[in-house]
Structures are given as C-alpha cells and as structure tokens.
Amino acid sequence: MSNFAEVASTISAEVYESFKLAVEIGKWPDGRKLSQEQKELCLQAMIAYELKHLPEDQHTGYMGPQECQSKAHEVPNILFSSKADTLH
C-alpha cells in the first residue's frame, strides 16, 4: 500500500489548485469551512504534489536564497566593565 505522500503526489493539477484555494480562503468551493485537520491534509498533499511536479521556487513557503543579515552588517566589538556584569 502507498503512503500518503506517494498518493498525494499523484493528484491532478486541478485538485492541487482546488486545495490551494481552499487553504488560502479557508473554505471549500461550495462554501463549507475547512476544519484544521482538512487544512493540514490539504497542505501536506500540496507539498507532496509540489515536490514532484513544480520547480523549487514555486513550492509553498519558498523564500529564495537568503543570506544571514549578520553577515551584511559588521557588529561592533563592545566591552563591558566588571560592574556591568552584576545585577543589583
């Protein structure tokens, strides 16, 4: 028997888009509200589909190459006196 990710990766593009819209607006196309469990399952199915069918830059949550902000700015070397190390 196949696992969830294998089955979810085989959904059609139309079902993927339906799940994506449902998660975005919190409702099914007929207006019924998604439960938390349904949202989680839809997201899992979307991610499995994306891994198999879409380039990485189109995956849910993709943020592109990131550089740590601390590398972009030089942090000054600050020395503390021994008195600053104690709390009163």
Secondary structure, DSSP 8 states (H G I E B T S, - for coil): ---HHHHHTTS-HHHHHHHHHHHHHTB-TTS-B--HHHHHHHHHHHHHHHHHHS-GGGSTT---S---HHHHS--------GGGGS--
